[in-house]
Amino acid sequence: MLWIFGPAKKNEVKFASSLKASGKLLLQKAEVNWLLSTHAEDISVDIEGTLFRNLAVDGEDIILDHDFNLLHIHVYGAILKGEGTRLSDAMESLKLIYQLRN
């Protein structure tokens, strides 16, 4: 998200437990309310019983499940070819994760 919406200006963890966490990120071009959970009542499943991942932008849902597993195969293939993402590319995201956890 940082690549798309810019760097984090402010972050707030509103709730954290062993099963879930939620909060708010103020990015350069977006406000993000987030929930990360392994608690069964928070996990959405579709009709076939598979996980449902989505992102809502200005009230419009963007479904992230289409070919989600293929994305991992593509990324790992690129890494093996020496074309993968570098640590420097992910550094801002890693710093944000560290701030959220501490």
N, C-alpha and C positions, 0 to 999 in steps of 0.2 A: 504494500500500500504506500510505503514511503516513496517508491519510485514514481508512483502515479500522482499522489496528492501532496508530495513535498515533505520536508522534515517536520518532526514533532516539535511543537512550540510549548505544549503543556500536556501532562498525562496525570491521570488520577485513577487509582484502583479504588473502586467503591465497595467491593466485597471480595474476600478471598477465603477459601477453605480447601480441604484436601480434594474435594470433588469438583469445585468450580471457582472461577474468578470472573469479575466483571468490572468495567470501568469506562472511562471516557478519554479519548485522545483528541487534542486540538492540533490538527496538522495545518500546514501552510494553506491548503486549498480545501480542507474538509474538517467537519466535526464527526468523530466516530464513536458511537456507543458500541461496546463490544462485550461479548460473553463467550467464554471458553469453558466447556463443561463436559464431564463424563457422567454426570448424574442422569439417570434414565429419563426423568420427567422433562429434562431440558433438550434432549436429543430428538430431532425431527427425523421421521422415517417416511418414505414414500409408500405408495400402495404395495409395491413388491417387497417391502421390508428392508430396503437399503437406506443407508444414511442420506440425509438431504442437507446439502451445504448451499447457502445462498448469501448474497450480499445485496443490501437494499441501498440504492442511490437515488436520492430525491423521491423516495416513495416507490420506486420501481425495482422489483426483484430481479436480480441477475443470478441465474442458477449456475453453480460452480461444479456440479457433479458430472457434466458431460465430459467424458474422456479424462476424468481426474486421474485415474491410475495410469493412463498413457502418458500423462504429463511427467510423472516420476520416471518412467522408462526413457522418455526423451531427454530429460535433464541428466540422468545418470549416463546415458549414451554420449552426450556432449562432453561430460566430465572425462570420460574414458578417452575421448578423442583429443583432449587438451583444449577444448573449446568451452569449458564450463565457467560458471560464475566464480569469481575470485573472492577471497576473504574481504578485500577492500570494497567490493561491491555490496557485501552484506553487512559491513561494519556499522552503519547507522541503525539497522534493524537489530543487530546484536546489542548495541548500546541501549536501545530502547527497552529491549527485553530485560536486560540487567536492571535498568531503572525501575521497571514495573515489579520485578521480583524482590527488590531491596528497599 
